[in-house]
Amino acid sequence: MTFVYLKQLPHKTIIIMIIGLDIGTSSTKAVAFDLEGNVLAIHSISYPILNPLEGHYEQDPEVIYRACIDSIARVMIELQDLNKMLQPMCISVSSAMHGLIAVDKLGKPLTNCIIWADRRSEDIAVELKANEKGSLLYQQTGTPIHPMSVLCKLMWIRSYDEKVFVQSHKFIGIKEFLFYRLFGVYLVDHSIASATGLFDIHQLVWSDLALNVAGISAEQLSTPVPVDHVSRLLDPGIAVSMHIPEDTLFVIGGSDGCLANLGVGAVKPGVASVTVGTSGAIRVTNPLPNPEKKQRLFSYLLRPNEYIIGGAVNNGGILRNWFRDTFSYELVENIQDKDPDVLLNEMIDSIDPGSEGLIFLPYLTGERAPHWNSNAKGVYFGIQLQHTKAHFARAMMEGMLFAIYSVGIALEENTGPIHKIYASGGLARSQNLVQMLADIFNKPVFIKNTVESSAWGAALIGMEALGIECKQSDMADNAEKFYMPSGENHAVYLRNFEQFQRLYHKLEDEF
């Protein structure tokens, strides 16, 4: 169904659209969509990950807040430059999961935002996972026991930063920080809450067991609300800074992973979404939560009777950036206008699938699914004289996708066969990487016309919140590109993957 909201004025056209605000690990981007999903304008603002101590990964919440305000403002200015009067029907928000900020009674941060990659609570997570409470918590919350979880981070603060723990009025995530600044209340959507390890995904309330283990009360957390919860902006100063009307509606939205599934249309049985940004993930949609006995997968709530089941890997695009920055820049010092990313693609394409037996375990920042081992390390195995830098580059990319494939296998064991995959994130911009994905999984991979899947998923939630029907066509009919697998390449990859799995288990104790 097509919706057109236009009002003719003497010199300008009022165009009504929706902005999806996607707060990610490496950047925040604002994307203006029309009501058919076409991108009208996009602006992204990057920021650093802070590493004050080994295993500590943080970001400055004030920097991210400013990126949210400025990215929306830049999109509005860009659209106004087109001689159009623009009015967002709403701004709907997606954000990364597992962040923790301690704030005082005035909402002032007492800590940076401790992000998903943080490993400071390793020992706490290992001990909790090994006892009966850990198993009960996983079954109740759907979140694996791991240093990424807000639960383990809270336990660490209570044990090692007592002063901050005692002074804290609330423990919140980055989207909650944004909404408090905009509206003066602490709200968290069910989707983000269900990834904290503190939320009962069956009863949709904070878990008494988790609260007891963390040593906090429900009053120290935000109020959980559905993903379509609407707030109206009433602060004229903030509205002016974003170049939006004072009474603009904000829809709280969900987590980036859940919204990526919605955004690409991976909402039916047998359909998976693979997203690779800084990290990576594969997910399917299920009508019921699915906490499994092996505790390999997460179960995050999107909407009632709609759970996103899957697993995230720590090492996605961060691997590519590491390899490029460490080993590739010197090759382009004397080549004008040569993009290092293009050069890296050329290196990878120059090597046959399988990298002549060179195998890479991609665990440079530990690992989440399916192993949930924050001590895992990166390893190149099988190095011989014929292996060049290009072999190492291709093996690096293959290892990253092998990690995602191992999660895919766990998914199929629990939720049934996967028939097709929708790819999004930075992955979707690399043809060689998408073809590798298709070949490794031996399944067709589809790319949507816009790869901004989380932002579009947020926009779709915004439409639902405002009562606007949006019928998405099947992705196969609405895909810009699709990639069919090569059975021959799959056979090569499968041999390497089987060794990849054996190597991990043989080296696990050494990690």
RAMO-V651912 format. One record per residue. N is the residue number from 1. RES is the residue in one small letter. PHI is phi in radians with two decimals (* if undefined). D_CENTER is the distance of its C-alpha to the mean C-alpha in Angstrom with 2 decimals. Layout:
n=N res=RES phi=PHI d_center=D_CENTER
n=N res=RES phi=PHI d_center=D_CENTER
This chain:
n=1 res=m phi=* d_center=29.25
n=2 res=t phi=-1.80 d_center=29.47
n=3 res=f phi=-2.04 d_center=29.59
n=4 res=v phi=-2.15 d_center=31.38
n=5 res=y phi=-2.12 d_center=31.91
n=6 res=l phi=-2.24 d_center=34.25
n=7 res=k phi=-2.30 d_center=37.09
n=8 res=q phi=-1.43 d_center=39.61
n=9 res=l phi=-2.08 d_center=41.01
n=10 res=p phi=-0.90 d_center=43.81
n=11 res=h phi=-2.17 d_center=41.68
n=12 res=k phi=-2.37 d_center=38.02
n=13 res=t phi=-1.97 d_center=35.74
n=14 res=i phi=-1.49 d_center=33.44
n=15 res=i phi=-1.97 d_center=30.19
n=16 res=i phi=-1.73 d_center=28.00
n=17 res=m phi=-2.48 d_center=24.29
n=18 res=i phi=-2.18 d_center=20.93
n=19 res=i phi=-1.82 d_center=18.42
n=20 res=g phi=-1.71 d_center=14.69
n=21 res=l phi=-1.81 d_center=13.30
n=22 res=d phi=-1.99 d_center=9.66
n=23 res=i phi=-1.62 d_center=9.28
n=24 res=g phi=-1.86 d_center=6.92
n=25 res=t phi=-1.28 d_center=7.93
n=26 res=s phi=-1.70 d_center=10.50
n=27 res=s phi=-2.85 d_center=11.52
n=28 res=t phi=-1.98 d_center=11.95
n=29 res=k phi=-2.26 d_center=13.16
n=30 res=a phi=-1.89 d_center=15.51
n=31 res=v phi=-2.19 d_center=16.34
n=32 res=a phi=-1.60 d_center=19.66
n=33 res=f phi=-2.01 d_center=20.20
n=34 res=d phi=-1.38 d_center=23.49
n=35 res=l phi=-1.42 d_center=23.76
n=36 res=e phi=-1.91 d_center=23.55
n=37 res=g phi=1.64 d_center=20.15
n=38 res=n phi=-1.32 d_center=21.75
n=39 res=v phi=-1.38 d_center=20.26
n=40 res=l phi=-1.60 d_center=22.97
n=41 res=a phi=-2.87 d_center=21.52
n=42 res=i phi=-2.59 d_center=18.43
n=43 res=h phi=-2.49 d_center=18.20
n=44 res=s phi=-2.14 d_center=15.69
n=45 res=i phi=-2.20 d_center=16.46
n=46 res=s phi=-1.58 d_center=15.33
n=47 res=y phi=-2.67 d_center=15.94
n=48 res=p phi=-1.50 d_center=16.49
n=49 res=i phi=-1.71 d_center=15.25
n=50 res=l phi=-1.61 d_center=18.42
n=51 res=n phi=-2.30 d_center=19.90
n=52 res=p phi=-1.16 d_center=23.12
n=53 res=l phi=-2.47 d_center=23.89
n=54 res=e phi=-0.96 d_center=23.09
n=55 res=g phi=1.46 d_center=19.98
n=56 res=h phi=-1.73 d_center=19.21
n=57 res=y phi=-2.25 d_center=16.07
n=58 res=e phi=-2.43 d_center=16.06
n=59 res=q phi=-2.46 d_center=15.70
n=60 res=d phi=-1.38 d_center=18.38
n=61 res=p phi=-1.09 d_center=17.56
n=62 res=e phi=-1.17 d_center=20.44
n=63 res=v phi=-1.12 d_center=19.07
n=64 res=i phi=-1.22 d_center=15.78
n=65 res=y phi=-1.01 d_center=18.01
n=66 res=r phi=-1.14 d_center=20.22
n=67 res=a phi=-1.12 d_center=17.50
n=68 res=c phi=-1.10 d_center=16.69
n=69 res=i phi=-1.10 d_center=20.43
n=70 res=d phi=-1.25 d_center=21.25
n=71 res=s phi=-1.18 d_center=18.68
n=72 res=i phi=-1.13 d_center=20.00
n=73 res=a phi=-1.05 d_center=23.48
n=74 res=r phi=-1.16 d_center=23.20
n=75 res=v phi=-1.15 d_center=22.12
n=76 res=m phi=-1.12 d_center=25.05
n=77 res=i phi=-1.14 d_center=27.42
n=78 res=e phi=-1.05 d_center=26.53
n=79 res=l phi=-1.25 d_center=27.27
n=80 res=q phi=-1.16 d_center=30.40
n=81 res=d phi=-1.13 d_center=31.59
n=82 res=l phi=-1.47 d_center=31.86
n=83 res=n phi=1.13 d_center=34.66
n=84 res=k phi=-2.19 d_center=32.84
n=85 res=m phi=-1.63 d_center=32.62
n=86 res=l phi=-2.02 d_center=29.14
n=87 res=q phi=-2.35 d_center=28.19
n=88 res=p phi=-1.22 d_center=24.69
n=89 res=m phi=-1.07 d_center=25.12
n=90 res=c phi=-2.89 d_center=22.18
n=91 res=i phi=-2.05 d_center=19.04
n=92 res=s phi=-2.02 d_center=16.09
n=93 res=v phi=-2.07 d_center=12.99
n=94 res=s phi=-1.95 d_center=9.24
n=95 res=s phi=-2.63 d_center=7.56
n=96 res=a phi=-1.12 d_center=5.29
n=97 res=m phi=-1.71 d_center=7.08
n=98 res=h phi=1.27 d_center=10.14
n=99 res=g phi=-1.42 d_center=11.75
n=100 res=l phi=-2.40 d_center=15.54
n=101 res=i phi=-2.22 d_center=18.24
n=102 res=a phi=-1.57 d_center=21.87
n=103 res=v phi=-2.22 d_center=23.97
n=104 res=d phi=-1.55 d_center=27.72
n=105 res=k phi=-1.14 d_center=29.75
n=106 res=l phi=-1.62 d_center=29.45
n=107 res=g phi=1.44 d_center=25.66
n=108 res=k phi=-1.43 d_center=25.95
n=109 res=p phi=-1.13 d_center=23.36
n=110 res=l phi=-1.67 d_center=25.02
n=111 res=t phi=-2.41 d_center=22.14
n=112 res=n phi=-1.21 d_center=19.35
n=113 res=c phi=-1.39 d_center=15.81
n=114 res=i phi=-1.43 d_center=15.30
n=115 res=i phi=-1.64 d_center=11.68
n=116 res=w phi=-0.99 d_center=9.87
n=117 res=a phi=-1.36 d_center=11.78
n=118 res=d phi=-1.13 d_center=15.05
n=119 res=r phi=-2.11 d_center=17.72
n=120 res=r phi=-1.13 d_center=20.67
n=121 res=s phi=-1.71 d_center=20.95
n=122 res=e phi=-0.91 d_center=21.32
n=123 res=d phi=-1.10 d_center=24.89
n=124 res=i phi=-1.10 d_center=24.24
n=125 res=a phi=-1.13 d_center=21.53
n=126 res=v phi=-1.08 d_center=23.89
n=127 res=e phi=-1.16 d_center=26.78
n=128 res=l phi=-1.16 d_center=25.08
n=129 res=k phi=-1.12 d_center=23.72
n=130 res=a phi=-1.39 d_center=27.26
n=131 res=n phi=-1.89 d_center=29.02
n=132 res=e phi=-1.10 d_center=29.43
n=133 res=k phi=-1.04 d_center=27.50
n=134 res=g phi=-1.05 d_center=24.32
n=135 res=s phi=-1.12 d_center=24.81
n=136 res=l phi=-1.12 d_center=25.68
n=137 res=l phi=-1.10 d_center=22.64
n=138 res=y phi=-1.08 d_center=20.34
n=139 res=q phi=-1.13 d_center=22.38
n=140 res=q phi=-1.43 d_center=22.32
n=141 res=t phi=-1.78 d_center=18.74
n=142 res=g phi=1.32 d_center=16.85
n=143 res=t phi=-1.85 d_center=14.88
n=144 res=p phi=-1.03 d_center=16.12
n=145 res=i phi=-1.32 d_center=18.22
n=146 res=h phi=-2.85 d_center=16.59
n=147 res=p phi=-1.00 d_center=16.53
n=148 res=m phi=-1.14 d_center=12.85
n=149 res=s phi=-1.26 d_center=14.12
n=150 res=v phi=-1.08 d_center=15.66
n=151 res=l phi=-0.96 d_center=18.80
n=152 res=c phi=-1.16 d_center=19.45
n=153 res=k phi=-1.10 d_center=18.82
n=154 res=l phi=-1.10 d_center=21.35
n=155 res=m phi=-1.09 d_center=23.76
n=156 res=w phi=-1.18 d_center=23.66
n=157 res=i phi=-1.06 d_center=24.44
n=158 res=r phi=-1.06 d_center=27.24
n=159 res=s phi=-1.47 d_center=28.68
n=160 res=y phi=-2.10 d_center=28.38
n=161 res=d phi=-2.46 d_center=28.16
n=162 res=e phi=-1.04 d_center=30.53
n=163 res=k phi=-1.05 d_center=31.48
n=164 res=v phi=-1.15 d_center=28.00
n=165 res=f phi=-1.04 d_center=27.63
n=166 res=v phi=-1.24 d_center=30.99
n=167 res=q phi=-1.34 d_center=30.48
n=168 res=s phi=-1.26 d_center=27.15
n=169 res=h phi=-1.57 d_center=27.50
n=170 res=k phi=-2.44 d_center=23.91
n=171 res=f phi=-2.05 d_center=20.73
n=172 res=i phi=-2.38 d_center=17.77
n=173 res=g phi=-1.83 d_center=14.18
n=174 res=i phi=-1.19 d_center=13.48
n=175 res=k phi=-1.19 d_center=13.56
n=176 res=e phi=-1.12 d_center=16.72
n=177 res=f phi=-1.08 d_center=18.11
n=178 res=l phi=-1.08 d_center=17.82
n=179 res=f phi=-1.20 d_center=19.43
n=180 res=y phi=-1.13 d_center=22.11
n=181 res=r phi=-1.13 d_center=23.05
n=182 res=l phi=-1.42 d_center=23.32
n=183 res=f phi=-2.21 d_center=25.01
n=184 res=g phi=1.32 d_center=26.34
n=185 res=v phi=-2.31 d_center=24.88
n=186 res=y phi=-1.74 d_center=22.21
n=187 res=l phi=-2.21 d_center=20.05
n=188 res=v phi=-2.38 d_center=16.85
n=189 res=d phi=-1.33 d_center=15.55
n=190 res=h phi=-1.00 d_center=15.85
n=191 res=s phi=-1.15 d_center=12.23
n=192 res=i phi=-1.17 d_center=11.17
n=193 res=a phi=-1.03 d_center=14.54
n=194 res=s phi=-1.26 d_center=14.13
n=195 res=a phi=-1.81 d_center=11.49
n=196 res=t phi=-1.53 d_center=14.02
n=197 res=g phi=1.41 d_center=16.59
n=198 res=l phi=-2.07 d_center=19.10
n=199 res=f phi=-1.98 d_center=18.96
n=200 res=d phi=-1.36 d_center=21.25
n=201 res=i phi=-1.34 d_center=19.40
n=202 res=h phi=-1.61 d_center=22.88
n=203 res=q phi=-1.73 d_center=24.71
n=204 res=l phi=1.05 d_center=21.94
n=205 res=v phi=-2.42 d_center=23.29
n=206 res=w phi=-1.11 d_center=22.66
n=207 res=s phi=-1.31 d_center=23.92
n=208 res=d phi=-1.05 d_center=27.32
n=209 res=l phi=-1.09 d_center=26.94
n=210 res=a phi=-1.13 d_center=23.69
n=211 res=l phi=-1.08 d_center=25.29
n=212 res=n phi=-1.12 d_center=28.36
n=213 res=v phi=-1.15 d_center=26.62
n=214 res=a phi=-1.33 d_center=24.75
n=215 res=g phi=1.41 d_center=28.04
n=216 res=i phi=-2.27 d_center=26.98
n=217 res=s phi=-1.91 d_center=27.86
n=218 res=a phi=-1.07 d_center=25.93
n=219 res=e phi=-1.16 d_center=27.39
n=220 res=q phi=-1.52 d_center=25.38
n=221 res=l phi=-1.99 d_center=22.10
n=222 res=s phi=-1.31 d_center=21.16
n=223 res=t phi=-1.37 d_center=22.53
n=224 res=p phi=-1.27 d_center=20.24
n=225 res=v phi=-2.41 d_center=20.38
n=226 res=p phi=-1.11 d_center=19.22
n=227 res=v phi=-1.15 d_center=16.41
n=228 res=d phi=-1.70 d_center=19.32
n=229 res=h phi=-1.13 d_center=21.01
n=230 res=v phi=-2.00 d_center=22.68
n=231 res=s phi=-2.18 d_center=23.97
n=232 res=r phi=-1.89 d_center=26.46
n=233 res=l phi=-1.28 d_center=26.51
n=234 res=l phi=-2.09 d_center=30.01
n=235 res=d phi=-1.60 d_center=29.90
n=236 res=p phi=-1.13 d_center=31.73
n=237 res=g phi=-1.14 d_center=30.90
n=238 res=i phi=-1.16 d_center=27.12
n=239 res=a phi=-1.05 d_center=27.67
n=240 res=v phi=-1.09 d_center=29.83
n=241 res=s phi=-1.14 d_center=27.36
n=242 res=m phi=-1.71 d_center=24.79
n=243 res=h phi=1.06 d_center=27.62
n=244 res=i phi=-2.20 d_center=27.07
n=245 res=p phi=-1.06 d_center=29.66
n=246 res=e phi=-1.08 d_center=30.23
n=247 res=d phi=-1.72 d_center=29.64
n=248 res=t phi=-1.04 d_center=26.29
n=249 res=l phi=-1.50 d_center=24.27
n=250 res=f phi=-2.04 d_center=20.75
n=251 res=v phi=-1.77 d_center=18.76
n=252 res=i phi=-1.17 d_center=16.41
n=253 res=g phi=1.22 d_center=13.79
n=254 res=g phi=-2.46 d_center=10.89
n=255 res=s phi=-1.50 d_center=7.36
n=256 res=d phi=-1.10 d_center=4.69
n=257 res=g phi=-1.17 d_center=4.66
n=258 res=c phi=-1.08 d_center=8.34
n=259 res=l phi=-1.26 d_center=9.03
n=260 res=a phi=-1.11 d_center=7.99
n=261 res=n phi=-1.05 d_center=10.65
n=262 res=l phi=-1.12 d_center=12.94
n=263 res=g phi=-1.14 d_center=12.67
n=264 res=v phi=-1.63 d_center=13.80
n=265 res=g phi=1.56 d_center=16.20
n=266 res=a phi=-1.49 d_center=15.13
n=267 res=v phi=-2.18 d_center=16.91
n=268 res=k phi=-1.97 d_center=20.02
n=269 res=p phi=-1.00 d_center=21.17
n=270 res=g phi=1.43 d_center=20.86
n=271 res=v phi=-2.02 d_center=18.07
n=272 res=a phi=-2.01 d_center=14.74
n=273 res=s phi=-1.98 d_center=11.56
n=274 res=v phi=-2.00 d_center=10.33
n=275 res=t phi=-2.09 d_center=7.43
n=276 res=v phi=-2.20 d_center=8.09
n=277 res=g phi=-2.08 d_center=7.21
n=278 res=t phi=-1.10 d_center=8.28
n=279 res=s phi=-1.86 d_center=7.29
n=280 res=g phi=-2.62 d_center=7.30
n=281 res=a phi=-2.81 d_center=7.47
n=282 res=i phi=-2.24 d_center=10.26
n=283 res=r phi=-2.54 d_center=10.95
n=284 res=v phi=-2.24 d_center=14.10
n=285 res=t phi=-1.82 d_center=15.50
n=286 res=n phi=-2.43 d_center=18.45
n=287 res=p phi=-1.28 d_center=21.07
n=288 res=l phi=-2.26 d_center=21.28
n=289 res=p phi=-1.17 d_center=19.24
n=290 res=n phi=-2.48 d_center=19.78
n=291 res=p phi=-1.17 d_center=19.90
n=292 res=e phi=-1.67 d_center=21.77
n=293 res=k phi=-1.12 d_center=24.48
n=294 res=k phi=-1.36 d_center=22.92
n=295 res=q phi=0.99 d_center=19.81
n=296 res=r phi=-1.59 d_center=17.55
n=297 res=l phi=-2.07 d_center=15.06
n=298 res=f phi=-1.70 d_center=13.22
n=299 res=s phi=-2.27 d_center=14.38
n=300 res=y phi=-1.91 d_center=12.46
n=301 res=l phi=-1.45 d_center=14.51
n=302 res=l phi=-1.80 d_center=13.86
n=303 res=r phi=-2.36 d_center=17.54
n=304 res=p phi=-0.93 d_center=20.83
n=305 res=n phi=1.06 d_center=21.29
n=306 res=e phi=-2.50 d_center=17.84
n=307 res=y phi=-1.93 d_center=15.60
n=308 res=i phi=-1.75 d_center=12.46
n=309 res=i phi=-1.82 d_center=13.56
n=310 res=g phi=3.00 d_center=11.93
n=311 res=g phi=-2.70 d_center=10.78
n=312 res=a phi=-1.89 d_center=8.31
n=313 res=v phi=-1.86 d_center=10.24
n=314 res=n phi=-1.19 d_center=10.51
n=315 res=n phi=-1.94 d_center=12.12
n=316 res=g phi=-1.92 d_center=10.75
n=317 res=g phi=-1.06 d_center=11.80
n=318 res=i phi=-1.05 d_center=13.07
n=319 res=l phi=-1.17 d_center=15.80
n=320 res=r phi=-1.06 d_center=16.92
n=321 res=n phi=-1.11 d_center=17.20
n=322 res=w phi=-1.05 d_center=19.11
n=323 res=f phi=-1.15 d_center=21.43
n=324 res=r phi=-1.06 d_center=22.06
n=325 res=d phi=-1.25 d_center=22.81
n=326 res=t phi=-1.53 d_center=24.87
n=327 res=f phi=-2.14 d_center=26.82
n=328 res=s phi=-1.94 d_center=26.83
n=329 res=y phi=-1.09 d_center=27.79
n=330 res=e phi=-1.15 d_center=31.40
n=331 res=l phi=-1.33 d_center=31.84
n=332 res=v phi=-2.00 d_center=31.43
n=333 res=e phi=-1.02 d_center=33.44
n=334 res=n phi=-1.86 d_center=36.40
n=335 res=i phi=-1.98 d_center=34.73
n=336 res=q phi=-1.26 d_center=34.45
n=337 res=d phi=1.02 d_center=31.54
n=338 res=k phi=-1.79 d_center=29.79
n=339 res=d phi=-1.25 d_center=26.00
n=340 res=p phi=-1.00 d_center=24.85
n=341 res=d phi=-1.19 d_center=21.92
n=342 res=v phi=-1.13 d_center=24.60
n=343 res=l phi=-1.06 d_center=26.77
n=344 res=l phi=-1.10 d_center=24.16
n=345 res=n phi=-1.06 d_center=23.75
n=346 res=e phi=-1.13 d_center=27.52
n=347 res=m phi=-1.07 d_center=27.81
n=348 res=i phi=-1.11 d_center=25.49
n=349 res=d phi=-1.16 d_center=27.37
n=350 res=s phi=-1.36 d_center=30.65
n=351 res=i phi=-1.98 d_center=30.10
n=352 res=d phi=-1.21 d_center=30.51
n=353 res=p phi=-0.92 d_center=27.91
n=354 res=g phi=1.71 d_center=28.13
n=355 res=s phi=0.92 d_center=28.85
n=356 res=e phi=0.88 d_center=32.37
n=357 res=g phi=1.48 d_center=31.36
n=358 res=l phi=-1.38 d_center=29.18
n=359 res=i phi=-2.14 d_center=26.26
n=360 res=f phi=-2.14 d_center=23.35
n=361 res=l phi=-1.56 d_center=21.55
n=362 res=p phi=-1.58 d_center=18.31
n=363 res=y phi=-1.59 d_center=17.83
n=364 res=l phi=-1.20 d_center=18.25
n=365 res=t phi=-2.13 d_center=16.05
n=366 res=g phi=1.25 d_center=16.95
n=367 res=e phi=-2.58 d_center=15.01
n=368 res=r phi=-1.71 d_center=13.13
n=369 res=a phi=-1.12 d_center=13.70
n=370 res=p phi=-1.55 d_center=16.40
n=371 res=h phi=-1.59 d_center=18.47
n=372 res=w phi=0.91 d_center=16.82
n=373 res=n phi=-2.13 d_center=19.04
n=374 res=s phi=-1.27 d_center=18.24
n=375 res=n phi=-1.61 d_center=21.57
n=376 res=a phi=-1.04 d_center=20.91
n=377 res=k phi=-2.21 d_center=21.95
n=378 res=g phi=-1.40 d_center=21.87
n=379 res=v phi=-2.54 d_center=25.00
n=380 res=y phi=-1.70 d_center=26.76
n=381 res=f phi=-2.29 d_center=29.37
n=382 res=g phi=1.60 d_center=32.35
n=383 res=i phi=-1.18 d_center=33.13
n=384 res=q phi=-2.33 d_center=36.41
n=385 res=l phi=-1.06 d_center=38.52
n=386 res=q phi=-1.34 d_center=37.38
n=387 res=h phi=-1.39 d_center=33.74
n=388 res=t phi=-1.90 d_center=32.88
n=389 res=k phi=-1.01 d_center=30.00
n=390 res=a phi=-1.13 d_center=28.86
n=391 res=h phi=-1.08 d_center=28.84
n=392 res=f phi=-1.11 d_center=26.66
n=393 res=a phi=-1.12 d_center=24.20
n=394 res=r phi=-1.18 d_center=24.08
n=395 res=a phi=-1.07 d_center=23.95
n=396 res=m phi=-1.06 d_center=20.94
n=397 res=m phi=-1.21 d_center=19.01
n=398 res=e phi=-1.12 d_center=20.53
n=399 res=g phi=-1.11 d_center=19.60
n=400 res=m phi=-1.04 d_center=15.90
n=401 res=l phi=-1.31 d_center=16.20
n=402 res=f phi=-1.06 d_center=18.60
n=403 res=a phi=-1.08 d_center=16.07
n=404 res=i phi=-1.19 d_center=13.85
n=405 res=y phi=-1.09 d_center=17.22
n=406 res=s phi=-1.11 d_center=18.23
n=407 res=v phi=-1.25 d_center=15.44
n=408 res=g phi=-1.03 d_center=16.58
n=409 res=i phi=-1.10 d_center=20.07
n=410 res=a phi=-1.08 d_center=19.29
n=411 res=l phi=-1.09 d_center=17.74
n=412 res=e phi=-1.10 d_center=20.90
n=413 res=e phi=-1.14 d_center=23.07
n=414 res=n phi=-1.88 d_center=21.77
n=415 res=t phi=-2.15 d_center=20.94
n=416 res=g phi=1.76 d_center=23.18
n=417 res=p phi=-1.07 d_center=23.25
n=418 res=i phi=-1.69 d_center=20.58
n=419 res=h phi=-1.76 d_center=22.52
n=420 res=k phi=-2.69 d_center=20.16
n=421 res=i phi=-2.23 d_center=16.68
n=422 res=y phi=-1.86 d_center=14.81
n=423 res=a phi=-1.85 d_center=12.89
n=424 res=s phi=-2.64 d_center=10.62
n=425 res=g phi=1.43 d_center=9.00
n=426 res=g phi=-1.02 d_center=11.46
n=427 res=l phi=-0.92 d_center=12.63
n=428 res=a phi=-1.21 d_center=14.32
n=429 res=r phi=-1.56 d_center=16.45
n=430 res=s phi=-1.95 d_center=18.11
n=431 res=q phi=-1.08 d_center=20.78
n=432 res=n phi=-1.16 d_center=21.74
n=433 res=l phi=-1.21 d_center=18.33
n=434 res=v phi=-1.14 d_center=17.99
n=435 res=q phi=-1.15 d_center=21.57
n=436 res=m phi=-1.04 d_center=20.92
n=437 res=l phi=-1.03 d_center=18.18
n=438 res=a phi=-1.08 d_center=20.80
n=439 res=d phi=-1.21 d_center=23.51
n=440 res=i phi=-1.16 d_center=21.87
n=441 res=f phi=-1.40 d_center=20.87
n=442 res=n phi=1.03 d_center=24.09
n=443 res=k phi=-2.48 d_center=22.53
n=444 res=p phi=-1.18 d_center=22.31
n=445 res=v phi=-2.10 d_center=19.12
n=446 res=f phi=-1.97 d_center=18.83
n=447 res=i phi=-2.03 d_center=17.33
n=448 res=k phi=-1.30 d_center=17.33
n=449 res=n phi=-1.03 d_center=19.34
n=450 res=t phi=-2.03 d_center=16.43
n=451 res=v phi=-1.57 d_center=13.23
n=452 res=e phi=-1.45 d_center=11.64
n=453 res=s phi=-1.21 d_center=10.42
n=454 res=s phi=-1.18 d_center=8.18
n=455 res=a phi=-1.12 d_center=11.16
n=456 res=w phi=-1.20 d_center=13.60
n=457 res=g phi=-1.04 d_center=12.33
n=458 res=a phi=-1.08 d_center=12.89
n=459 res=a phi=-1.08 d_center=16.22
n=460 res=l phi=-1.12 d_center=17.20
n=461 res=i phi=-1.10 d_center=16.86
n=462 res=g phi=-1.06 d_center=18.95
n=463 res=m phi=-1.08 d_center=21.51
n=464 res=e phi=-1.06 d_center=21.81
n=465 res=a phi=-1.08 d_center=22.37
n=466 res=l phi=-1.63 d_center=25.12
n=467 res=g phi=1.37 d_center=26.65
n=468 res=i phi=-1.71 d_center=26.07
n=469 res=e phi=-1.32 d_center=26.06
n=470 res=c phi=-2.40 d_center=23.81
n=471 res=k phi=-1.67 d_center=24.60
n=472 res=q phi=-1.50 d_center=22.19
n=473 res=s phi=-1.32 d_center=24.02
n=474 res=d phi=-1.03 d_center=23.07
n=475 res=m phi=-1.03 d_center=20.63
n=476 res=a phi=-1.10 d_center=23.37
n=477 res=d phi=-1.57 d_center=25.57
n=478 res=n phi=-2.11 d_center=23.12
n=479 res=a phi=-1.68 d_center=21.54
n=480 res=e phi=-1.27 d_center=22.32
n=481 res=k phi=-2.53 d_center=22.52
n=482 res=f phi=-2.47 d_center=22.51
n=483 res=y phi=-2.19 d_center=23.09
n=484 res=m phi=-1.62 d_center=25.48
n=485 res=p phi=-1.32 d_center=25.53
n=486 res=s phi=-1.77 d_center=28.49
n=487 res=g phi=-1.06 d_center=30.14
n=488 res=e phi=-1.13 d_center=31.88
n=489 res=n phi=-1.13 d_center=28.78
n=490 res=h phi=-1.05 d_center=27.14
n=491 res=a phi=-1.07 d_center=30.22
n=492 res=v phi=-1.12 d_center=29.91
n=493 res=y phi=-1.10 d_center=26.26
n=494 res=l phi=-1.09 d_center=27.06
n=495 res=r phi=-1.08 d_center=29.78
n=496 res=n phi=-1.15 d_center=27.58
n=497 res=f phi=-1.13 d_center=24.81
n=498 res=e phi=-1.07 d_center=27.46
n=499 res=q phi=-1.23 d_center=28.55
n=500 res=f phi=-0.93 d_center=25.00
n=501 res=q phi=-1.15 d_center=24.76
n=502 res=r phi=-1.10 d_center=28.25
n=503 res=l phi=-1.08 d_center=27.63
n=504 res=y phi=-1.02 d_center=24.74
n=505 res=h phi=-1.20 d_center=27.01
n=506 res=k phi=-1.20 d_center=30.01
n=507 res=l phi=-1.68 d_center=28.31
n=508 res=e phi=-0.97 d_center=26.45
n=509 res=d phi=-1.15 d_center=29.40
n=510 res=e phi=-1.22 d_center=29.69
n=511 res=f phi=-1.05 d_center=26.15
